[in-house]
Amino acid sequence: MSNNWSQTVADAIREGAAVQPDRTAYIFETPGEEPRSYTYRSLYEACTRRAAAYRAEGLQKGDRLAMIVPMPEDFVLTFLGATLAGVVPVPMYPPVALGKVESYTKNAEHIVSSSGARALLTTRQVRPIVGSLLEQGAVERLLTLESLNLDAATSGAEASVSPDDICFLQYTSGSTSAPKGVIVTHKNLSENTFAIMRTGPDSVDSRDDDRGVSWLPLYHDMGLIGLVIAPLMGRIPITFLPTMEFVKRPVYWLEMITKYKATITFAPNFAYALAARKVRDEDMASYDLSHLRVAGCGAEPIQPSTLRSFVERLKPAGMRMEAMLPCYGMAEATLAMSFEPTRDVLKTDTVDLDAFRLGEARPFDPSVEGARSAEIVACGKVLSGHDLGAFDEAGNRLPDRMVGELGFKGPSVTPGYYNNPEATAQSFRDGWLFTGDLGYVVDGHVYVCGRVKDMIIINGRNYYPTDIEWLVQDVPGVRRGSVIAFSVQPEGSASEQLVIVAEWATKQRPSDQELTELERRIAGVVQSQVGINPSKVALIPLGSIPKTSSGKLQRRRTKQQFEDGTLGVETSTTDSLQAKTAVAKQVARSYVSMAKGEVMSRLPDPVRAIFGKKKG
């Protein structure tokens, strides 16, 4: 790694201010407001004030600080200020769907408790939702951004931070299990961001004229590491948009790419599909994507038709296929594991579907009568200085084109899960990170097929849920991105059976006849294209399918709800009486907890110890 590359995030903040003090670091956009810009000098000054405020609150190096901070500007300053102070931030997602407030607070309690956070920092608006964590003993103190003393003396605010120190805890999104806190060190971040941006033909290979735009949630690894920390170390200016503004109006993303002549942006597969659908012909002339040289796509299975459709739809605005950059990564690897280098044609692999379902990615031969195919997107070659391969269940490395669990090795592999030795032992073995993803390798290029535990096995053949889900979401009347396929084995049955859960596409419930017809169409498509007759097609209301905070489908939770008979009960609607009642109860609990906490804080330590154990 280059000696010019920062060894820690704290170094990157200081070095940027020393070397390029007047260069723009970050710009924060909010509709209807003037953009707020930070140079490297003003960023360092703002972060130092945050570090001093944490010191004034009694936080010391190594203390964990849970943070629920919705807006990008406050989030970035809160996070980077903590790294200067040597405090370990624990980013958490903010409450969005009020109808799910109970599950949100339960999840928040788990993260705060398992991380051992001394304090939870949030906003005055969010505080009433999470105040009950005080009474539950999950956290010792509840702070708000508005109450921080940003005028505290900055002398001694910065800590001595080394590459092996923990920078932050990245909690997984919980798509497969309860969220686990990935330990991310400064060294992990330095190695991974350098490999992403500066080494080899598969890197982003940053340039002096690069400018980025991002709406990604900053409490997840792609938004935080990919668009905050990596650009900080590479000194690329990034413009941040509030995530909810993209959700409300996806073309806002395209407008900001146009405004800033952005050269770099990243998003999951669904975002490209959504943006392409929302573009209106009459507005096309107002977009300019011709400056984009890197449009990264990762964080979820990549559908080749999505990338092609996005490029084709935005071609009049200057979008080019060679800008698309499929990639593969996960929090346990810090962020990235592989990139597909930019090129003229999207690289995919067309395999024989029957052989594929038996574990071999054999090239498709169209001359074979009756043969069917599947197209898989290449996610690139492994990062420089790292290794990646497919392994069988015994841990043996597989040859090219054999499907197995993907393993990753190198300096980007994190130490494991915080205070969770059992989960660490399962995923981290002999220096390898075993990802839980199925995939294969061809000539050094990695192809990702899906999660090991999500595989549907019927009559000895493997079926990937995404293949079925992508088929079903194209059926008229089905909400795109809200389909889950899994298998169940009913009592007394000798084999697994396929179940499909899908949300209907309208807010109003279709008639019984319309639902019956939609079920029939879904079953017919799956039977004709996949060769399986679903045992059950369950249609449920808009917003009912469980998803993680990053929008990933929760297949196992959906399956559990199906088996428990609770499918479709929990929705994301915010206007129902049930949702409002749940929020009111949670706010009441929070205010009672905060009142108790205020009384307790005024008692002497010996007296407080009588009423409750003080958390350290």
Sequence and secondary structure as in RCSB ss.txt:
>XXXX:A:sequence
MSNNWSQTVADAIREGAAVQPDRTAYIFETPGEEPRSYTYRSLYEACTRRAAAYRAEGLQKGDRLAMIVPMPEDF
VLTFLGATLAGVVPVPMYPPVALGKVESYTKNAEHIVSSSGARALLTTRQVRPIVGSLLEQGAVERLLTLESLNL
DAATSGAEASVSPDDICFLQYTSGSTSAPKGVIVTHKNLSENTFAIMRTGPDSVDSRDDDRGVSWLPLYHDMGLI
GLVIAPLMGRIPITFLPTMEFVKRPVYWLEMITKYKATITFAPNFAYALAARKVRDEDMASYDLSHLRVAGCGAE
PIQPSTLRSFVERLKPAGMRMEAMLPCYGMAEATLAMSFEPTRDVLKTDTVDLDAFRLGEARPFDPSVEGARSAE
IVACGKVLSGHDLGAFDEAGNRLPDRMVGELGFKGPSVTPGYYNNPEATAQSFRDGWLFTGDLGYVVDGHVYVCG
RVKDMIIINGRNYYPTDIEWLVQDVPGVRRGSVIAFSVQPEGSASEQLVIVAEWATKQRPSDQELTELERRIAGV
VQSQVGINPSKVALIPLGSIPKTSSGKLQRRRTKQQFEDGTLGVETSTTDSLQAKTAVAKQVARSYVSMAKGEVM
SRLPDPVRAIFGKKKG
>XXXX:A:secstr
  TTS SSHHHHHHHHHHH TTSEEEEE  TTS  EEEEHHHHHHHHHHHHHHHHHTT  TT EEEEE  SHHHH
HHHHHHHHHHT EEEE      GGGHHHHHHHHHHHHHHHT SEEEE TTTHHHHTHHHHTTS SEEEEGGG  T
TS  TT S    TTSEEEEEE   SSSS  EEEEEHHHHHHHHHHHHHSSTTS    TT  EEE S TTSHIIII
IIIIHHHHHT  EEE  HHHHHH THHHHHHHHHTT SEEEE HHHHHHHHHH  GGGGGG   TT SEEEE SS
   HHHHHHHHHHHGGGT  GGGEEEEEE GGGSSEEEE    SS  EEEEEHHHHTTTB  B  TTSTT  EEE
EEEEEEE TT EEEEE TTS B  TTB EEEEEESTTS   BTT HHHHHHHEETTEEEEEEEEEEETTEEEEEE
EGGG EEETTEEE HHHHHHHHTTSTTEEEEEEEEEEE  TT SS EEEEEEEESSSS   HHHHHHHHHHHHHH
HHHHTS   SEEEEE TT S B TTS B HHHHHHHHHHT TT S   SSSHHHHHHHHHHHHHHHHHHHHHHHH
HTS HHHHHHHS    
